[in-house]
Amino acid sequence: MNGASREALAAARERLDALTDSTTVDAARLADELAAVTALLDREVSLRRVLTDPAQAGEAKAELAQRLLGAQISGTAADLVAGLVRSRWSQPRDLVDALEELANTADLTSAQRAGTLDDVEDELFRFGRIVASNTELRAALTDRKATGTAKSVLLGSLLGGRADAATERLVTRLVSAPRGRSLEAGLDSLSKLAAERRNRVVAVVTSAVPLSDGQKQRLGAALTKLYGRSMHLNLDVDPDVLGGIRVQVGDEIINGSIADRIDDAARRMAS
């Protein structure tokens, strides 16, 4: 997002955080309601254009949103949507993107409250690896001819009872309504959003063999020191790494042996 949309999204994130700081707000329900509004505005192009029309007064757009949605969603969700449409957006689609992010953030907040946010992060990563290695599953989940209901049933059979409820909701929404994104890109976005809930950076660590608990702790501490932010490790095993390690943090890739990289990090920490 650029310009006005970036500022509007930043303000919306602050409003959502303020709302979900209150334990009286059901974050999971709020997520479902925001997701429903996202789906509505994604379908109704003319409506989202009206709600983002810069020629219309912000208050008038907020009142319209309240009239249309007030009877269908909670007052908390309606107030949040009204605040969004009061803002200026560079393009109509940015409003829908923002709503989708807020819905996902609300679900992650519900997991954080329940103490399962780490589990959700790990499950999103593992699900992405499963999809990447199973072409038939990926084809079924991305089949444009399949209905959202059919995909939801398939995901329920895969994740139901095996993953956190927030993970299942997030993945089901992504698969049912990809909104032009690849499944991989959507899962990556969710993983990064989950990490941001704790102001952490995601490091994808690929090693030839599973790392020991001690190695994981040392590597995590070294990366946290190097990047100046708390680091969440997504661990993967690939025999082709040939006894070494590959660490990807955002667009940056670090290659080298486990011992060399940890020793180098330790020397930097000591200096």
C-alpha contacts under 8 A as a table, 3 or more apart, distances in Angstrom:
res1	aa1	res2	aa2	distance
1	M	5	S	5.76
1	M	6	R	5.33
1	M	90	S	7.95
1	M	94	D	6.91
2	N	5	S	5.69
2	N	6	R	5.32
2	N	90	S	6.97
3	G	6	R	5.52
3	G	7	E	6.67
3	G	90	S	6.81
4	A	7	E	5.23
4	A	8	A	6.12
4	A	88	R	5.83
4	A	89	W	5.44
4	A	90	S	5.64
5	S	8	A	4.98
5	S	9	L	6.07
5	S	88	R	6.62
5	S	89	W	4.49
5	S	90	S	5.29
5	S	91	Q	7.64
5	S	94	D	6.51
5	S	95	L	7.78
6	R	9	L	5.21
6	R	10	A	6.23
7	E	10	A	5.13
7	E	11	A	6.30
8	A	11	A	5.21
8	A	12	A	6.18
8	A	84	L	7.13
8	A	87	S	5.73
8	A	88	R	6.62
8	A	89	W	6.94
9	L	12	A	4.94
9	L	13	R	6.14
9	L	98	A	6.12
10	A	13	R	5.19
10	A	14	E	6.46
11	A	14	E	5.17
11	A	15	R	6.36
12	A	15	R	5.04
12	A	16	L	6.15
12	A	80	L	7.71
12	A	83	G	7.47
12	A	84	L	6.48
12	A	102	L	7.96
13	R	16	L	5.10
13	R	17	D	6.15
13	R	102	L	7.04
14	E	17	D	5.12
14	E	18	A	6.18
15	R	18	A	5.08
15	R	19	L	6.22
15	R	80	L	7.39
16	L	19	L	5.06
16	L	20	T	6.09
16	L	80	L	7.45
16	L	102	L	7.25
16	L	106	A	7.76
17	D	20	T	5.22
17	D	21	D	5.94
18	A	21	D	5.28
18	A	22	S	7.26
19	L	22	S	5.81
19	L	25	V	6.91
20	T	23	T	6.87
20	T	25	V	5.99
20	T	26	D	7.84
20	T	27	A	6.34
20	T	106	A	7.51
20	T	109	T	7.44
22	S	25	V	5.83
23	T	26	D	7.41
25	V	30	L	7.78
26	D	29	R	5.42
26	D	30	L	6.18
26	D	110	S	7.79
27	A	30	L	4.96
27	A	31	A	6.11
27	A	106	A	5.27
27	A	107	D	6.26
27	A	109	T	6.58
27	A	110	S	5.26
28	A	31	A	5.03
28	A	32	D	6.44
28	A	106	A	6.39
28	A	107	D	5.20
28	A	110	S	5.69
28	A	166	A	7.93
29	R	32	D	5.12
29	R	33	E	6.29
30	L	33	E	5.11
30	L	34	L	6.13
30	L	74	S	7.97
30	L	76	T	7.78
30	L	77	A	6.18
30	L	103	A	7.18
30	L	106	A	6.65
31	A	34	L	5.22
31	A	35	A	6.04
31	A	102	L	7.41
31	A	103	A	4.23
31	A	104	N	6.46
31	A	105	T	7.66
31	A	106	A	5.08
31	A	107	D	5.49
32	D	35	A	5.04
32	D	36	A	6.21
32	D	103	A	6.85
33	E	36	A	5.07
33	E	37	V	6.43
33	E	73	I	6.12
33	E	74	S	7.80
33	E	77	A	6.66
33	E	103	A	7.75
34	L	37	V	5.11
34	L	38	T	6.14
34	L	77	A	6.72
34	L	99	L	6.27
34	L	100	E	7.10
34	L	102	L	7.22
34	L	103	A	5.14
35	A	38	T	4.90
35	A	39	A	6.25
35	A	99	L	7.20
35	A	100	E	6.11
35	A	103	A	5.50
36	A	39	A	5.15
36	A	40	L	6.26
37	V	40	L	4.96
37	V	41	L	6.19
37	V	99	L	7.59
38	T	41	L	5.36
38	T	42	D	5.97
38	T	96	V	5.58
38	T	97	D	7.87
38	T	99	L	5.74
38	T	100	E	5.84
39	A	42	D	5.03
39	A	43	R	6.28
39	A	177	A	7.86
40	L	43	R	5.32
40	L	44	E	6.06
41	L	44	E	4.95
41	L	45	V	6.52
41	L	47	L	6.65
41	L	48	R	5.53
41	L	96	V	6.44
42	D	45	V	6.60
42	D	48	R	7.82
42	D	93	R	7.93
42	D	96	V	6.47
44	E	47	L	5.41
44	E	48	R	6.53
45	V	48	R	5.39
45	V	49	R	6.29
46	S	49	R	5.11
46	S	50	V	6.31
47	L	50	V	5.11
47	L	51	L	6.23
48	R	51	L	4.99
48	R	52	T	6.15
48	R	92	P	5.96
48	R	93	R	7.70
48	R	95	L	7.74
48	R	96	V	7.96
49	R	52	T	5.22
49	R	53	D	5.80
49	R	92	P	5.59
50	V	53	D	5.14
50	V	61	K	7.67
51	L	61	K	5.57
51	L	62	A	7.97
51	L	65	A	7.65
51	L	85	V	5.83
51	L	92	P	7.99
52	T	61	K	7.93
52	T	85	V	6.35
52	T	88	R	6.77
52	T	89	W	6.16
52	T	91	Q	7.42
52	T	92	P	5.64
52	T	95	L	7.52
53	D	56	Q	5.64
54	P	57	A	7.45
54	P	88	R	6.55
54	P	89	W	7.79
56	Q	60	A	6.97
56	Q	61	K	6.97
57	A	60	A	5.30
57	A	61	K	6.50
57	A	86	R	7.77
58	G	61	K	5.21
58	G	62	A	6.20
58	G	85	V	6.67
58	G	86	R	4.05
58	G	87	S	6.63
59	E	62	A	4.96
59	E	63	E	6.16
59	E	86	R	6.04
60	A	63	E	5.17
60	A	64	L	6.28
61	K	64	L	5.05
61	K	65	A	6.26
61	K	82	A	7.62
61	K	85	V	6.14
61	K	86	R	6.43
62	A	65	A	5.12
62	A	66	Q	6.22
62	A	81	V	7.81
62	A	82	A	4.45
62	A	83	G	6.88
62	A	85	V	5.78
62	A	86	R	5.75
63	E	66	Q	5.02
63	E	67	R	6.19
63	E	82	A	7.29
64	L	67	R	5.14
64	L	68	L	6.20
65	A	68	L	5.18
65	A	69	L	5.88
65	A	70	G	7.59
65	A	78	A	7.59
65	A	81	V	7.25
65	A	82	A	6.04
65	A	85	V	7.74
66	Q	69	L	5.32
66	Q	70	G	4.87
66	Q	78	A	6.12
66	Q	79	D	7.61
66	Q	82	A	6.57
67	R	70	G	5.66
67	R	71	A	7.71
68	L	71	A	7.47
69	L	72	Q	5.25
69	L	73	I	6.16
69	L	78	A	6.52
70	G	73	I	5.81
70	G	74	S	6.99
70	G	75	G	6.69
70	G	78	A	5.85
71	A	74	S	7.72
73	I	77	A	6.30
73	I	78	A	6.36
74	S	77	A	5.32
74	S	78	A	6.15
75	G	78	A	4.97
75	G	79	D	5.97
76	T	79	D	5.27
76	T	80	L	6.31
77	A	80	L	5.08
77	A	81	V	6.23
78	A	81	V	5.13
78	A	82	A	6.05
79	D	82	A	4.98
79	D	83	G	6.20
80	L	83	G	5.14
80	L	84	L	6.42
81	V	84	L	4.99
81	V	85	V	6.41
81	V	99	L	8.00
82	A	85	V	5.32
82	A	86	R	6.28
83	G	86	R	5.21
83	G	87	S	6.79
84	L	87	S	5.50
84	L	95	L	7.44
85	V	88	R	7.34
85	V	95	L	7.77
89	W	92	P	6.58
89	W	94	D	6.59
89	W	95	L	6.74
90	S	94	D	7.13
91	Q	94	D	5.67
91	Q	95	L	7.63
92	P	95	L	5.71
92	P	96	V	7.32
93	R	96	V	5.25
93	R	97	D	6.32
94	D	97	D	4.98
94	D	98	A	6.07
95	L	98	A	5.12
95	L	99	L	6.28
96	V	99	L	5.10
96	V	100	E	6.21
97	D	100	E	5.16
97	D	101	E	6.29
98	A	101	E	5.13
98	A	102	L	6.21
99	L	102	L	5.10
99	L	103	A	6.17
100	E	103	A	5.12
100	E	104	N	6.31
101	E	104	N	5.15
101	E	105	T	6.03
102	L	105	T	4.94
102	L	106	A	6.05
103	A	106	A	5.18
103	A	107	D	6.46
104	N	107	D	5.16
104	N	108	L	6.28
104	N	170	L	6.62
104	N	190	L	7.60
105	T	108	L	4.99
105	T	109	T	6.04
105	T	193	L	7.10
105	T	194	A	7.61
105	T	197	R	7.97
106	A	109	T	4.93
106	A	110	S	6.33
107	D	110	S	5.09
107	D	111	A	6.50
107	D	166	A	5.93
107	D	169	R	7.98
107	D	170	L	7.46
108	L	111	A	5.01
108	L	112	Q	6.14
108	L	117	L	6.71
108	L	166	A	6.82
108	L	194	A	6.34
108	L	197	R	7.54
109	T	112	Q	4.86
109	T	113	R	6.18
109	T	117	L	7.99
109	T	197	R	7.52
110	S	113	R	5.17
110	S	114	A	6.33
110	S	166	A	7.54
111	A	114	A	5.01
111	A	115	G	6.15
111	A	116	T	5.09
111	A	117	L	4.96
111	A	120	V	7.42
111	A	166	A	6.29
112	Q	115	G	5.04
112	Q	116	T	5.86
112	Q	117	L	4.75
113	R	116	T	7.68
114	A	117	L	7.68
115	G	118	D	7.73
116	T	119	D	5.16
116	T	120	V	6.33
116	T	164	D	7.48
117	L	120	V	5.03
117	L	121	E	6.27
117	L	194	A	7.41
118	D	121	E	5.17
118	D	122	D	6.29
119	D	122	D	5.16
119	D	123	E	6.01
119	D	164	D	7.18
120	V	123	E	5.04
120	V	124	L	6.09
120	V	163	A	7.81
120	V	164	D	6.35
120	V	166	A	7.02
120	V	167	T	5.49
120	V	194	A	7.86
121	E	124	L	5.34
121	E	125	F	6.39
121	E	191	S	5.98
121	E	194	A	6.15
121	E	195	A	7.27
122	D	125	F	5.16
122	D	126	R	6.13
122	D	234	N	6.75
123	E	126	R	5.04
123	E	127	F	5.91
123	E	163	A	6.84
123	E	167	T	6.92
124	L	127	F	5.19
124	L	128	G	6.23
124	L	167	T	6.76
124	L	171	V	7.88
124	L	187	L	6.69
124	L	190	L	7.61
124	L	191	S	6.37
125	F	128	G	5.17
125	F	129	R	6.45
125	F	187	L	7.66
125	F	188	D	8.00
125	F	191	S	6.92
125	F	234	N	6.71
126	R	129	R	5.06
126	R	130	I	6.23
127	F	130	I	5.01
127	F	131	V	6.20
128	G	131	V	5.19
128	G	132	A	6.13
128	G	184	E	6.71
128	G	187	L	6.51
129	R	132	A	5.03
129	R	133	S	6.27
130	I	133	S	5.29
130	I	134	N	6.16
131	V	134	N	5.21
131	V	135	T	7.04
131	V	137	L	6.30
131	V	138	R	5.42
132	A	135	T	6.97
132	A	138	R	7.24
134	N	137	L	5.45
134	N	138	R	6.31
135	T	138	R	5.08
135	T	139	A	6.03
136	E	139	A	5.09
136	E	140	A	6.24
137	L	140	A	5.11
137	L	141	L	6.21
138	R	141	L	5.16
138	R	142	T	6.08
139	A	142	T	5.27
139	A	143	D	5.73
140	A	143	D	5.30
140	A	146	A	7.77
140	A	151	K	7.59
141	L	151	K	6.06
141	L	175	V	6.36
142	T	175	V	7.09
142	T	183	L	7.25
143	D	146	A	5.48
144	R	147	T	7.68
146	A	150	A	6.42
146	A	151	K	6.98
147	T	150	A	5.23
147	T	151	K	6.45
147	T	176	S	7.77
148	G	151	K	5.13
148	G	152	S	6.09
148	G	175	V	7.60
148	G	176	S	4.56
148	G	177	A	7.45
149	T	152	S	5.00
149	T	153	V	6.23
149	T	176	S	7.58
150	A	153	V	5.16
150	A	154	L	6.32
151	K	154	L	5.04
151	K	155	L	6.17
151	K	172	T	7.74
151	K	175	V	7.07
151	K	176	S	6.54
152	S	155	L	5.07
152	S	156	G	6.01
152	S	172	T	5.84
152	S	175	V	7.85
152	S	176	S	6.91
153	V	156	G	4.97
153	V	157	S	6.36
154	L	157	S	5.23
154	L	158	L	6.43
155	L	158	L	4.94
155	L	159	L	5.79
155	L	160	G	7.45
155	L	168	E	7.64
155	L	172	T	6.71
156	G	159	L	5.28
156	G	160	G	4.74
156	G	168	E	7.58
157	S	160	G	5.76
158	L	162	R	7.61
159	L	162	R	5.10
159	L	163	A	5.36
159	L	168	E	6.27
160	G	163	A	6.44
160	G	165	A	7.99
160	G	168	E	7.22
161	G	164	D	7.64
163	A	167	T	6.34
163	A	168	E	6.56
164	D	167	T	5.21
164	D	168	E	6.47
165	A	168	E	5.14
165	A	169	R	6.27
166	A	169	R	5.11
166	A	170	L	6.10
167	T	170	L	5.20
167	T	171	V	6.10
168	E	171	V	5.35
168	E	172	T	5.91
169	R	172	T	5.17
169	R	173	R	6.15
170	L	173	R	5.37
170	L	174	L	6.29
170	L	190	L	7.91
171	V	174	L	5.05
171	V	175	V	6.10
171	V	187	L	7.66
172	T	175	V	5.23
172	T	176	S	5.89
173	R	176	S	5.16
173	R	177	A	5.84
173	R	178	P	7.72
174	L	177	A	5.36
174	L	178	P	5.10
174	L	183	L	7.51
174	L	186	G	6.66
174	L	187	L	7.88
175	V	178	P	5.61
175	V	183	L	7.03
178	P	181	R	5.43
178	P	182	S	7.09
178	P	183	L	7.14
178	P	186	G	7.36
181	R	185	A	6.28
181	R	186	G	6.26
182	S	185	A	5.23
182	S	186	G	6.27
183	L	186	G	5.14
183	L	187	L	6.20
184	E	187	L	5.23
184	E	188	D	6.13
185	A	188	D	5.09
185	A	189	S	6.16
186	G	189	S	5.11
186	G	190	L	6.30
187	L	190	L	5.07
187	L	191	S	6.15
188	D	191	S	5.06
188	D	192	K	6.28
189	S	192	K	5.22
189	S	193	L	6.16
190	L	193	L	5.02
190	L	194	A	6.12
191	S	194	A	5.13
191	S	195	A	6.35
191	S	202	V	7.84
192	K	195	A	5.07
192	K	196	E	6.28
192	K	201	V	7.55
192	K	202	V	6.67
193	L	196	E	5.12
193	L	197	R	6.71
194	A	197	R	5.42
194	A	198	R	7.75
195	A	198	R	5.88
195	A	199	N	6.36
195	A	200	R	5.03
195	A	201	V	6.05
195	A	202	V	6.34
195	A	232	H	7.08
196	E	199	N	4.42
196	E	200	R	5.46
196	E	201	V	7.13
197	R	200	R	7.39
199	N	229	R	7.29
199	N	230	S	6.85
200	R	229	R	6.05
200	R	230	S	4.68
200	R	231	M	5.16
200	R	232	H	6.28
201	V	229	R	6.69
201	V	230	S	6.38
201	V	231	M	4.89
201	V	232	H	6.04
201	V	249	V	7.35
202	V	231	M	5.97
202	V	232	H	4.94
202	V	233	L	6.05
202	V	234	N	6.97
202	V	249	V	6.31
202	V	250	G	7.53
203	A	231	M	6.72
203	A	232	H	6.10
203	A	233	L	4.99
203	A	234	N	6.07
203	A	247	V	6.38
203	A	248	Q	5.55
203	A	249	V	4.73
203	A	250	G	7.55
204	V	233	L	6.05
204	V	234	N	4.78
204	V	235	L	6.15
204	V	236	D	7.49
204	V	246	R	7.99
204	V	247	V	5.66
204	V	248	Q	5.14
204	V	249	V	6.63
205	V	233	L	6.58
205	V	234	N	5.96
205	V	235	L	4.94
205	V	236	D	6.07
205	V	245	I	7.02
205	V	246	R	5.76
205	V	247	V	4.58
205	V	248	Q	6.60
206	T	235	L	6.10
206	T	236	D	4.72
206	T	237	V	5.44
206	T	238	D	6.37
206	T	241	V	7.53
206	T	245	I	5.70
206	T	246	R	5.06
206	T	247	V	6.42
207	S	210	P	6.60
207	S	211	L	7.36
207	S	235	L	7.93
207	S	236	D	6.54
207	S	237	V	5.06
207	S	238	D	5.87
207	S	239	P	7.32
207	S	241	V	6.06
207	S	243	G	6.97
207	S	244	G	6.05
207	S	245	I	4.54
207	S	246	R	6.45
208	A	237	V	5.56
208	A	238	D	4.96
208	A	239	P	4.29
208	A	240	D	6.51
208	A	241	V	5.02
208	A	242	L	5.73
208	A	243	G	5.04
208	A	244	G	6.28
208	A	245	I	6.95
209	V	237	V	5.82
209	V	238	D	7.19
209	V	239	P	6.78
209	V	243	G	7.21
210	P	236	D	7.78
210	P	237	V	6.18
211	L	214	G	7.95
211	L	215	Q	5.82
211	L	216	K	6.13
212	S	215	Q	5.14
212	S	216	K	6.23
213	D	216	K	5.13
213	D	217	Q	6.18
214	G	217	Q	5.17
214	G	218	R	6.17
215	Q	218	R	5.16
215	Q	219	L	5.92
216	K	219	L	5.17
216	K	220	G	5.91
217	Q	220	G	5.14
217	Q	221	A	6.08
218	R	221	A	5.14
218	R	222	A	6.03
218	R	262	I	7.09
219	L	222	A	5.09
219	L	223	L	6.08
219	L	262	I	6.16
220	G	223	L	5.27
220	G	224	T	6.05
220	G	231	M	6.24
220	G	232	H	7.39
220	G	233	L	6.90
221	A	224	T	5.09
221	A	225	K	6.23
221	A	231	M	7.90
222	A	225	K	5.16
222	A	226	L	6.17
222	A	262	I	6.98
222	A	265	A	5.43
222	A	266	A	6.56
222	A	269	M	7.33
223	L	226	L	4.96
223	L	227	Y	6.02
223	L	231	M	6.74
223	L	265	A	7.48
224	T	227	Y	5.41
224	T	228	G	5.54
224	T	229	R	5.29
224	T	230	S	5.17
224	T	231	M	5.34
225	K	228	G	5.17
225	K	229	R	7.19
225	K	269	M	6.83
226	L	265	A	7.34
226	L	268	R	7.89
226	L	269	M	7.73
238	D	241	V	5.88
239	P	242	L	5.96
239	P	243	G	7.57
241	V	244	G	5.47
241	V	245	I	6.40
241	V	246	R	7.52
243	G	257	S	6.90
243	G	258	I	7.94
244	G	255	N	7.68
244	G	256	G	5.77
244	G	257	S	4.08
244	G	258	I	5.68
245	I	255	N	6.09
245	I	256	G	5.69
245	I	257	S	5.51
245	I	258	I	5.64
246	R	253	I	7.05
246	R	254	I	5.79
246	R	255	N	4.74
246	R	256	G	6.75
247	V	253	I	5.69
247	V	254	I	5.00
247	V	255	N	6.48
248	Q	251	D	6.87
248	Q	252	E	5.65
248	Q	253	I	4.39
248	Q	254	I	6.24
249	V	252	E	5.27
249	V	253	I	6.43
250	G	253	I	8.00
256	G	260	D	6.58
256	G	261	R	6.08
257	S	260	D	5.20
257	S	261	R	6.07
258	I	261	R	5.41
258	I	262	I	6.14
259	A	262	I	5.33
259	A	263	D	5.91
260	D	263	D	5.17
260	D	264	D	5.95
261	R	264	D	5.07
261	R	265	A	6.07
262	I	265	A	5.03
262	I	266	A	6.03
263	D	266	A	4.98
263	D	267	R	6.19
264	D	267	R	5.13
264	D	268	R	6.35
265	A	268	R	5.11
265	A	269	M	6.19
266	A	269	M	5.01
266	A	270	A	6.22
267	R	270	A	5.11
267	R	271	S	6.23
268	R	271	S	5.18
